[in-house]
Amino acid sequence: MIASKAIRTYRIRKIESIGKMTQMTQDEIISNTKTVLQGLEALRVEHVSLMTGMGEAHRDNEKSDIVRKNIEHIELGLSEAQVMMALASHLQNIEAEKQKLKTQVRRLHQENAWLRDELANTQQKFQASEQLVAQLEEEKKHLEFMASVKKYDDNQEQEDSCEKSRTDPVVELFPDEESDERNNMSPTPPSQFANQTAGYEIPARLRTLHNLVIQYASQGRYEVAVPLCKQALEDLERTSGHDHPDVATMLNILALVYRDQNKYKEAANLLNDALSIRGKTLGENHPAVAATLNNLAVLYGKRGKYKDAEPLCKRALEIREKVLGKDHPDVAKQLNNLALLCQNQGKYDEVEKYYQRALEIYESKLGPDDSNVAKTKNNLASCYLKQGKYTEAEILYKQVLTRAHEREFGAIDSKNKPIWQKGYKP
C-alpha cells in the first residue's frame, strides 16, 4: 500500500511538473528532474526490497504483480528522467554554441562595417586615380606632340646653348644637373655595389610627376607646378612619414622648381632636408645622395657661392666613383661640374685636371663622336684661353672642327679640307 501510494504521489507530481514546466527556467527543470530521479531511485530500491521480502512463495499473488508493475513504471520514469537530463545537457550545449555564434555575428558585423568604410575610401581613391590617369593621359599626348615638334628645331637649340655656354660657363651646370637628376632616378649600379644601392627605386608615379612639373616650369606655369608638388609632398608625408626616400625625391623636385623661380633660400632648405633623409634611409654612399649633393652644389654655384659648392661637388664625385666606378660617364659629368666651379675660382690647374680626366672617360666609354667629347674639349679650350695658353686651345678647337667636318663631309683630303685649313681671301 505504501508503494502504491508513493507511485500515485510520483504520478501526481509528474503531472503537476508537466503543467508547470512551461513556467520554469531550464535550471529549475534540471534541479526538479534530479530530485525526481532521486525519488524514483529510492522507490525502485524500496520496491526491489518488497519483492525480496515477499519471497518465492508469494511471487504469483496479486501483490507481487502490483509491485512488479510498479517497478516497471519506476524504471520507465527513471529512463524518462535520464532522457530529460541528457536533453537538458544538450540544450545547454546548444545555448552555449548559440551565444558563441552571437558573439561571432557581432564581431563579423563590426568587421563588415570597417570593411565597408575601407571599400568606400578605396572607391573614392580609385575614382581620384582614374581622374589623375585621365589627366596624365592628356599631358602625355601634349608631351608627345611637343616632342614631335621639338625635333625640327633641335639644331637651333644646340646653337643657342653653345652660345650661352660661351658667355657664362656656369649655366652649363644647370642643364646637366637636370638631366643628371633624371638619370639617377632609376640607377643601375654595378653588382659589387648592389648592397649599397639596392632596396629603393624611385616609383614610376614620381618620375611621371617630375616630368610633368618640369613641363609646367618650362612653360612658366609655376602657379600649377608649385601646388602640385606641395600636394604630392603632403600626401607622401601623410602616408609614408617624413623620413622616407620618396619624400626626399619630392623635396628635390620642388627645390628645382623653386630654383627656377630664383627662390634660392627655399630651395636650399628643401635640398638640405632631402639630403638628411636620403643619408639616413639609403646610406651615405647611395647615388641618390650624390644627386642631392650635386643639386645643392649647383644651387650654391648659381648664387656665386663657389667655395661652399666645391666640397659638395667633390663629395658627390667620391660617391659616384665608389658606386659606379672611376670611368663611368656620370663620373665624367660630375668632373665637368666640378671643373666649372673651380674655373670660377681661378683654380685653373684643377680645372685642367678635371676636364682632361672627363675627356678621357667620354672618349673611352662613349666614343670620339659623342657630343660630350666636343663639349668637354670646348670647355677645356676655354680654360686654356683664360690662361693665355693659345697653342693648347688652338689644338683642341682644330680637333673639334676636324671631327665635325669628317662627320658631315667625309674623310679629309686635298679637295675636302676643314675650314681651319682653308686660306681666307679678302
C-alpha positions in Angstrom: 0.0 0.0 0.0 2.8 2.3 0.8 4.4 1.7 -2.6 1.1 2.2 -4.4 0.7 5.5 -2.5 4.3 6.6 -3.5 3.6 5.8 -7.1 0.4 7.8 -7.1 2.3 10.6 -5.4 5.0 10.4 -8.1 2.4 10.5 -10.9 0.6 13.4 -9.4 4.0 15.3 -9.1 4.9 14.4 -12.6 1.6 15.7 -13.9 2.0 18.9 -11.9 5.6 19.3 -13.1 4.5 18.9 -16.7 1.9 21.6 -16.1 4.3 24.0 -14.6 7.2 23.2 -17.0 6.4 26.0 -19.3 6.7 28.4 -16.4 10.0 27.1 -15.1 13.5 28.0 -16.2 16.0 25.5 -17.6 17.9 25.4 -14.3 14.8 24.8 -12.3 13.7 22.0 -14.7 17.1 20.3 -14.3 17.0 20.6 -10.5 13.5 19.2 -10.3 14.4 16.4 -12.6 17.4 15.5 -10.4 15.0 15.4 -7.4 12.6 13.2 -9.3 15.5 10.9 -10.2 16.5 10.6 -6.6 12.8 9.8 -5.6 12.4 7.3 -8.3 15.7 5.6 -7.4 14.5 5.4 -3.8 11.2 3.9 -4.9 12.9 1.4 -7.1 15.1 0.3 -4.2 12.0 0.1 -1.9 10.1 -2.0 -4.4 13.0 -4.3 -5.0 13.2 -4.8 -1.2 9.5 -5.6 -1.1 9.8 -8.2 -3.8 12.7 -9.7 -2.0 10.7 -9.7 1.3 7.8 -11.5 -0.3 9.9 -14.5 -1.2 9.4 -17.1 -3.8 6.1 -18.3 -2.4 4.3 -15.1 -3.0 5.7 -14.3 -6.4 2.4 -15.2 -8.2 -0.1 -13.5 -6.0 -1.8 -10.2 -6.7 0.5 -8.1 -4.5 3.6 -9.4 -6.3 2.0 -8.4 -9.6 1.3 -4.9 -8.4 4.9 -4.5 -7.1 6.3 -5.8 -10.4 4.2 -3.3 -12.4 5.2 -0.5 -10.1 8.9 -1.4 -10.6 8.4 -1.3 -14.3 6.7 2.1 -14.1 9.5 3.3 -11.8 12.2 2.2 -14.3 10.2 3.8 -17.1 10.2 7.1 -15.1 13.9 6.7 -14.5 14.5 6.3 -18.2 12.4 9.4 -18.9 14.2 11.4 -16.3 17.6 10.4 -17.7 16.4 11.3 -21.1 15.3 14.7 -19.8 18.7 15.2 -18.2 20.5 14.3 -21.4 18.2 16.6 -23.3 18.9 19.4 -20.8 22.7 18.9 -21.2 22.2 19.0 -25.0 20.2 22.2 -24.7 22.9 23.7 -22.5 25.5 22.9 -25.2 23.2 24.4 -27.9 22.8 27.5 -25.8 26.5 27.9 -25.4 27.0 27.4 -29.1 24.3 29.9 -29.7 26.0 32.6 -27.5 29.3 31.9 -29.3 27.6 32.3 -32.7 26.0 35.6 -31.5 29.4 36.8 -30.4 30.9 35.9 -33.8 28.0 37.6 -35.5 28.6 40.8 -33.6 32.3 40.7 -34.4 31.7 40.0 -38.1 29.2 42.9 -38.1 31.9 45.2 -36.7 34.4 43.9 -39.2 32.0 44.3 -42.1 31.3 47.9 -41.0 35.0 48.6 -41.1 35.4 46.8 -44.4 32.5 48.8 -45.9 34.3 52.0 -44.8 37.5 50.8 -46.3 35.7 49.9 -49.5 34.1 53.3 -49.7 37.5 55.0 -49.1 39.2 52.7 -51.7 36.4 53.5 -54.2 37.0 57.2 -53.7 40.7 56.8 -54.1 40.1 54.7 -57.2 37.9 57.4 -58.7 40.5 60.1 -57.9 43.2 57.8 -59.5 41.1 57.4 -62.6 40.8 61.2 -62.9 44.5 61.6 -62.4 45.2 58.9 -65.0 42.9 60.7 -67.5 44.7 64.0 -66.7 48.1 62.3 -67.2 47.0 60.8 -70.5 46.1 64.3 -71.7 49.5 65.5 -70.5 51.2 62.6 -72.2 49.5 63.4 -75.5 50.6 67.0 -75.1 54.2 66.0 -74.4 54.3 63.6 -77.3 53.1 66.5 -79.5 55.7 68.8 -78.1 58.4 66.1 -78.7 57.3 65.7 -82.3 57.6 69.4 -82.9 60.9 69.8 -81.0 62.9 67.6 -83.4 62.5 70.3 -86.1 64.4 72.9 -84.0 67.0 70.8 -82.2 69.8 72.3 -84.2 68.8 75.8 -83.4 68.6 75.0 -79.7 72.1 73.4 -79.8 73.5 76.6 -81.3 71.8 78.7 -78.7 73.1 76.5 -75.9 76.7 76.7 -77.2 76.4 80.5 -77.5 75.1 80.8 -73.9 77.8 78.5 -72.5 80.5 80.7 -74.1 79.1 83.8 -72.4 78.5 82.2 -69.0 80.2 78.8 -68.3 78.3 78.3 -65.0 75.0 77.9 -66.7 76.2 74.6 -68.1 75.9 73.2 -64.6 72.2 73.5 -64.6 71.1 71.7 -67.8 73.5 68.9 -66.9 72.1 68.8 -63.4 68.5 68.5 -64.5 69.3 65.6 -66.8 71.6 64.2 -64.1 68.8 64.1 -61.6 66.5 62.3 -64.1 69.2 59.7 -64.8 69.7 59.0 -61.1 66.0 58.5 -60.5 66.5 54.8 -61.5 70.2 54.0 -61.0 71.7 50.7 -62.3 74.8 50.2 -60.2 77.5 47.5 -60.7 76.9 44.2 -58.9 79.8 44.8 -56.5 77.9 47.8 -55.0 74.5 46.2 -55.1 74.2 46.1 -51.3 74.8 49.9 -51.2 72.2 50.8 -53.9 69.6 48.0 -53.6 66.4 48.4 -51.6 65.0 51.6 -53.1 63.7 52.5 -56.6 62.0 55.8 -57.4 58.3 55.0 -58.0 57.1 55.5 -61.6 54.4 57.9 -60.4 57.1 60.2 -59.0 59.1 60.1 -62.3 55.9 60.9 -64.2 55.2 63.7 -61.7 58.7 65.0 -62.1 58.4 65.2 -65.9 55.0 66.9 -65.6 56.4 69.5 -63.1 59.4 70.2 -65.4 57.0 70.7 -68.3 54.9 73.2 -66.3 58.0 75.0 -65.1 59.5 75.2 -68.6 56.2 77.0 -69.6 56.4 79.3 -66.7 53.3 77.9 -65.1 54.6 77.9 -61.5 51.2 78.6 -60.2 50.4 75.0 -61.3 53.8 73.3 -60.7 54.3 74.5 -57.1 50.8 73.5 -55.7 51.1 70.2 -57.5 54.5 69.5 -55.8 53.2 70.6 -52.4 50.1 68.4 -52.6 52.2 65.4 -53.6 54.7 66.1 -50.8 51.8 66.4 -48.2 50.3 63.1 -49.4 53.6 61.3 -49.2 54.4 62.6 -45.7 50.9 61.5 -44.5 51.1 58.0 -46.0 54.8 57.2 -45.6 56.1 59.6 -42.9 58.6 62.4 -43.3 61.7 60.3 -43.2 61.0 58.3 -46.4 63.1 58.2 -49.7 60.0 59.2 -51.7 59.6 62.3 -49.6 63.3 63.2 -50.3 62.7 62.7 -54.0 59.7 65.0 -53.9 61.7 67.6 -52.0 64.3 67.5 -54.7 61.6 68.1 -57.4 60.1 71.1 -55.5 63.6 72.5 -54.9 64.2 72.5 -58.7 61.0 74.5 -59.2 62.0 77.0 -56.5 65.5 77.3 -58.0 64.0 78.2 -61.4 62.0 80.9 -59.7 65.2 82.2 -58.1 63.9 81.3 -54.6 67.3 80.0 -53.6 66.8 80.1 -49.8 63.6 77.9 -50.0 65.3 75.6 -52.5 68.4 75.2 -50.2 66.3 74.3 -47.2 64.4 71.6 -49.2 67.7 70.1 -50.5 69.3 70.0 -47.1 66.2 68.3 -45.8 66.3 65.8 -48.7 70.0 65.2 -48.1 69.4 64.3 -44.5 66.5 61.9 -45.3 68.4 60.1 -48.1 71.5 59.8 -45.9 69.5 58.2 -43.1 67.3 55.9 -45.2 69.6 55.0 -48.1 73.1 55.3 -46.7 75.7 58.0 -47.1 77.1 56.4 -50.3 73.9 56.0 -52.3 73.7 57.5 -55.8 70.6 59.5 -54.7 72.7 61.2 -52.0 75.2 62.1 -54.7 72.4 63.6 -56.8 71.2 65.7 -53.9 74.7 66.9 -53.1 75.1 67.9 -56.8 71.8 69.7 -56.7 72.9 71.7 -53.7 76.3 72.4 -55.2 74.5 73.7 -58.4 72.3 75.9 -56.2 75.3 77.4 -54.4 77.1 77.8 -57.8 74.1 79.7 -59.2 74.3 82.1 -56.2 78.0 82.6 -56.7 79.0 80.6 -53.5 81.6 78.6 -55.3 83.7 77.8 -52.2 80.6 76.3 -50.5 79.6 74.4 -53.6 83.0 72.8 -54.3 83.2 70.4 -51.3 79.6 69.3 -52.0 80.5 68.6 -55.6 83.7 66.7 -54.5 81.7 64.6 -52.1 79.2 63.7 -54.9 82.2 62.8 -57.1 83.6 60.4 -54.4 80.2 58.7 -54.1 79.8 58.2 -57.8 83.4 56.9 -58.2 82.8 54.4 -55.4 79.4 53.2 -56.6 79.7 53.5 -60.4 83.4 53.1 -60.9 86.0 55.8 -61.8 85.5 55.6 -65.5 81.7 55.9 -65.6 80.2 58.6 -67.8 78.3 60.0 -64.8 81.6 60.5 -63.1 82.8 62.5 -66.1 79.6 64.6 -65.8 80.4 65.3 -62.2 84.0 66.2 -63.1 82.7 68.7 -65.6 80.6 70.3 -62.9 83.5 70.4 -60.5 85.7 72.0 -63.2 83.2 74.7 -63.8 83.1 75.6 -60.1 86.9 75.6 -59.9 87.2 77.8 -63.0 85.0 80.4 -61.4 87.5 80.5 -58.5 90.5 80.8 -60.8 91.8 77.3 -59.9 93.0 76.5 -63.5 95.3 73.7 -62.6 92.5 71.8 -61.1 90.2 72.8 -63.9 92.6 71.3 -66.5 92.9 68.1 -64.5 89.2 67.6 -64.1 88.4 68.4 -67.8 91.2 66.1 -69.1 90.0 63.2 -66.9 86.4 63.8 -68.0 87.6 63.8 -71.7 89.4 60.5 -71.3 86.3 58.9 -69.8 84.0 60.2 -72.5 86.3 59.1 -75.3 86.9 55.6 -73.9 83.3 54.9 -72.9 81.2 56.8 -75.4 83.5 57.1 -78.3 85.1 60.1 -80.1 81.9 61.2 -81.8 79.9 61.6 -78.6 78.6 65.2 -78.1 80.1 65.3 -74.6 83.6 64.9 -76.1 83.3 68.0 -78.2 81.7 69.9 -75.4 84.4 69.0 -72.9 87.1 69.9 -75.4 85.5 73.3 -75.9 85.3 73.8 -72.2 89.0 72.9 -71.8 90.0 75.1 -74.7 88.1 78.0 -73.0 90.1 77.3 -69.8 93.3 77.5 -71.8 92.3 80.8 -73.4 91.7 82.3 -69.9 95.3 81.4 -69.0 96.8 82.6 -72.2 97.6 79.1 -73.4 96.6 79.8 -77.0 98.5 77.0 -78.6 96.8 74.3 -76.5 93.4 76.0 -77.1 94.0 76.1 -80.8 94.8 72.3 -80.9 91.6 71.5 -79.2 89.5 73.8 -81.4 91.0 72.3 -84.5 90.3 68.7 -83.3 86.6 69.7 -82.7 86.3 71.3 -86.1 88.1 68.5 -87.9 85.9 65.8 -86.3 82.7 67.8 -87.1 83.9 68.2 -90.7 84.6 64.4 -91.1 81.2 63.5 -89.8 79.5 66.0 -92.1 81.5 65.8 -95.3 83.6 62.6 -95.0 87.4 61.9 -94.9 89.8 64.9 -95.3 91.9 65.1 -98.4 93.3 67.7 -100.7 89.9 68.5 -102.1 88.0 68.1 -98.8 89.6 70.3 -96.2 88.1 71.6 -92.9 87.5 75.3 -92.7 90.6 76.0 -90.5 92.9 74.6 -93.2 91.5 76.9 -95.9 93.0 80.3 -96.5 90.8 83.3 -96.4 90.8 85.7 -99.3 90.0 89.4 -98.8 
